[in-house]
Amino acid sequence: MKRVVFLIIIIFNLTNLIYAYSANDAEGFWLMPEKPRGRMEIVKTIVINNKLYAYAVKLHDDVKSNLDIHNPNKDLRDKELIGLIFIYDMVFENGEWQTGRIYHTDQGSIFYAKISLSEDKNTLFLKASLDKSGVVGATVKWTRVQNKYNDVPRNKLRTIEGKTL
């Protein structure tokens, strides 16, 4: 019986090693979901000092405004969405991205956020919630894209407060 338990523990640990994620696994270009459809079509995620950030690199062709018209700071509403960091403070812990925040560019609201990846690392699940524990919220699915899109230079990225990285 001890051998069986020991064997189960070893198999469990090996399985965790096989599907272990690193902080950089979430980096890349992602296609936003069709529903709910926002103005952003393609976003890029980057990791800096074990924190994940996401920003828009391409908007849908039919958007009425490419500006951050819902920004809580009225002085920043004339800034473009391209290069706006809308996911921030996301820390990699215990194999997943946690304790982050997401700025909903179509509402001007800020929510708590968590991210997890599929086993093949080609699907990203973003959970936005009203509460830090994630009880009241919704999850959307992003799909990794292999195409290289025109990226925004790092010195042109900005937060919703207008600061650069």
C-alpha positions in Angstrom: 0.0 0.0 0.0 2.9 2.4 0.8 4.4 1.7 -2.6 1.1 2.5 -4.4 0.8 5.8 -2.5 4.4 6.6 -3.2 3.9 5.8 -6.9 0.8 8.0 -7.1 2.7 10.9 -5.5 5.6 10.5 -8.0 3.2 10.4 -11.0 1.3 13.5 -9.7 4.6 15.4 -9.3 5.8 14.4 -12.8 2.5 15.5 -14.3 2.9 18.9 -12.7 6.4 19.2 -14.1 5.2 18.4 -17.6 2.5 21.0 -17.5 4.4 23.6 -15.5 4.2 27.1 -16.8 6.8 29.8 -16.7 6.2 33.5 -16.4 7.1 34.1 -20.1 4.7 31.5 -21.5 1.9 34.2 -21.7 4.0 36.6 -23.8 2.9 37.1 -27.4 0.2 38.3 -29.7 -3.4 37.3 -28.9 -6.7 37.5 -30.9 -9.5 39.0 -28.7 -12.7 37.1 -28.5 -15.7 37.7 -30.8 -18.0 37.9 -27.9 -18.1 40.2 -26.1 -16.6 42.3 -28.9 -14.7 45.3 -28.0 -12.7 47.7 -30.1 -9.4 45.8 -29.8 -8.7 43.0 -32.2 -5.1 42.0 -31.4 -3.3 42.6 -28.2 0.3 41.9 -27.0 1.3 40.6 -23.6 4.8 41.2 -22.3 6.5 40.4 -19.0 8.7 42.9 -17.2 10.1 42.1 -13.8 7.7 39.1 -13.3 4.7 41.3 -14.0 2.5 40.9 -17.1 1.2 43.8 -19.1 -1.2 43.8 -22.1 -1.8 46.5 -24.7 -3.6 46.9 -28.0 -1.6 46.6 -31.2 -4.6 46.4 -33.7 -8.1 47.6 -33.5 -11.1 46.3 -35.5 -11.4 48.1 -38.8 -14.9 49.3 -38.1 -14.4 51.0 -34.7 -16.0 54.4 -34.4 -13.2 55.8 -32.2 -9.6 54.7 -31.7 -9.3 57.0 -28.7 -9.5 56.3 -25.0 -12.8 58.2 -24.8 -13.9 56.6 -21.5 -10.7 57.3 -19.5 -11.6 58.4 -16.0 -9.1 61.3 -16.5 -10.8 63.7 -19.0 -7.4 65.1 -20.0 -6.4 61.6 -21.4 -9.4 60.9 -23.5 -7.7 62.2 -26.6 -5.0 59.4 -26.4 -5.1 56.5 -28.8 -5.9 52.9 -27.6 -3.0 51.5 -29.5 -0.2 51.2 -26.9 -2.5 51.7 -23.9 -1.7 49.2 -21.2 -5.0 47.9 -20.1 -3.8 44.9 -18.1 -1.3 45.6 -15.3 0.0 44.5 -11.9 -0.4 40.9 -12.9 2.0 38.8 -10.9 3.1 35.2 -11.7 2.5 33.0 -8.7 2.0 29.2 -8.3 1.8 28.7 -12.1 -0.7 31.4 -12.9 -1.1 35.1 -13.3 -2.9 36.6 -10.3 -3.8 39.8 -8.5 -3.9 41.9 -11.6 -6.1 44.7 -12.8 -7.9 45.2 -16.1 -9.1 48.5 -17.5 -12.2 48.0 -19.6 -11.6 50.6 -22.4 -15.3 50.5 -23.6 -16.6 51.4 -20.1 -13.8 53.3 -18.3 -14.0 50.8 -15.4 -11.3 48.9 -13.7 -11.7 45.2 -12.5 -9.6 42.6 -10.8 -8.0 40.1 -13.2 -6.5 36.6 -13.3 -5.0 34.7 -16.3 -4.4 31.1 -16.9 -3.2 29.2 -20.0 -4.3 26.0 -21.7 -1.9 23.1 -21.6 -0.7 23.8 -25.1 -0.2 27.5 -24.2 -2.2 28.7 -27.2 -5.3 29.7 -25.4 -5.4 32.3 -22.6 -8.3 32.5 -20.2 -8.8 36.0 -18.7 -11.1 36.3 -15.7 -12.2 39.8 -14.9 -14.1 40.2 -11.7 -15.6 42.8 -9.3 -14.0 41.1 -6.3 -10.4 40.1 -5.7 -11.3 36.5 -5.1 -13.0 36.2 -8.6 -16.4 35.1 -7.4 -18.3 37.8 -9.3 -17.0 38.0 -12.8 -16.7 36.5 -16.3 -14.0 34.6 -18.2 -13.1 35.3 -21.8 -10.8 33.2 -24.1 -8.0 34.7 -26.1 -6.3 32.8 -29.0 -2.6 33.0 -29.6 -1.7 34.2 -33.1 1.5 33.4 -34.8 1.5 36.4 -37.1 3.8 39.2 -36.2 1.9 42.5 -36.0 3.3 46.0 -35.9 4.4 46.3 -32.3 4.4 49.5 -30.3 7.8 50.6 -29.2 8.2 50.1 -25.4 8.8 53.8 -24.8 5.5 54.6 -26.5 3.5 52.3 -24.1 1.4 54.1 -21.5 -0.8 53.4 -18.5 -4.4 54.7 -18.1 -2.9 57.4 -16.0 -0.7 58.5 -18.9 2.6 57.3 -17.5 5.1 55.3 -19.6 6.7 52.0 -18.5 
